[in-house]
Each structure stands twice: as C-alpha cells, then as structure tokens.
C-alpha cells in the first residue's frame, strides 16, 4: 500500500511517502496508524495522539474504523483549518 504523509506528520516521520506490505492484522485506518507508530521514534511521535491525525483512503476522508479494503493509497495529515 502506498502511504503519503503531509505537513507535520511528514516532518516527524522524515519522509513524504512510502510503500509497505501490511501485516494481516492491519485491517482498518486505526490499525494502520497503530502499526506505523511501532516503526520507530519519528513514527511514534507522529502518531502519539491519533485523534489529531486525519486520513484519506484513495483521496476520500476516512475514520479510524474505516476498513482498508482494496484501497491503493492512504494519506495521513493534520486537521485542516480554513478561513
């Protein structure tokens, strides 16, 4: 699965994208965030408060309980503000 990181999520992890093979027990957006948090200090820092990290599956906003299904791409980013 291709994973994209934006804004401070990207800065904390130190990369803007990567492709990884997901373990079989990673089935939802929340599972993936929890799995990524175990991959090192930068990942742990980026996902230390999963409630503030947003996600999009194939460019559609997704909640933590959203199944990954056959998605090809997931993006993680901080909440957005607008004016």
N, C-alpha and C positions, 0 to 999 in steps of 0.2 A: 504494500500500500504506500502511496506517496503521501508524505506528511509535510505540510507547509507551516512555517512559523512566522508571525508578524509582530512588529513593534517590540515591546519589552520582552515578550516571550522569546523572540528570535535573539535578542541581545543576551538574555540569560543563558540560553542553550548554546549560543555561539555558531548557529548555522541557520540558513533560511529554509532549507528543505532537505529531505532525505527519503529514501525508500527502504522500508524494512519488511521483513516477513513476520507476521503477527503470530504469537503463540495461540494455540487452540482455545485457551480460556479467555481470550480477549474478544468479547462479543459486542460491547457497547462503546459509545464515546467515553463514558466514565471509566470503563475498564481500560481503555487505551491510555487515558490520561494517567491513571494509577500505574500502569505498566511503564510508561515513559518516565515517571517520577523515580523509578528504580534504576534508571540507566546512567546515573552519575550526578555529581553535585549541581551542575547547571540545570539539568532537567528537574531535579528535586526542588531547586529554587524557583523555577518557572511554574511548577505545578503545586507549590506548597499550599496554596489556597485555591482549590479547584473551583470554588464558587465564583471567582472573579475571572476565570479563563473561559472564553466563549469558543464555540466550534462551529464549523460548517462542513457538511458532508456533500461532496460534489457541488459545492457552491450554494448549498441551502442550509440555513441555520439549523443546528441540531442541539437537542438537550442531552444531558449526560446519560439518560436512559434510552437514547435512540440506538437501535441496533446498527452495527456497521454494515451488515448485509453484504451486498456486492459493490459497495462504494469503491471507487478507484482513488479518491483523493479526500484528505481531511485537512482542514486548516484550523490552527489554534491562534487566537488573538485576544487582546484585552477588550473589555467593554468599550464601545464607541460613544463619543459624545458629539453632539452637533449643535448648531446654532441657527 
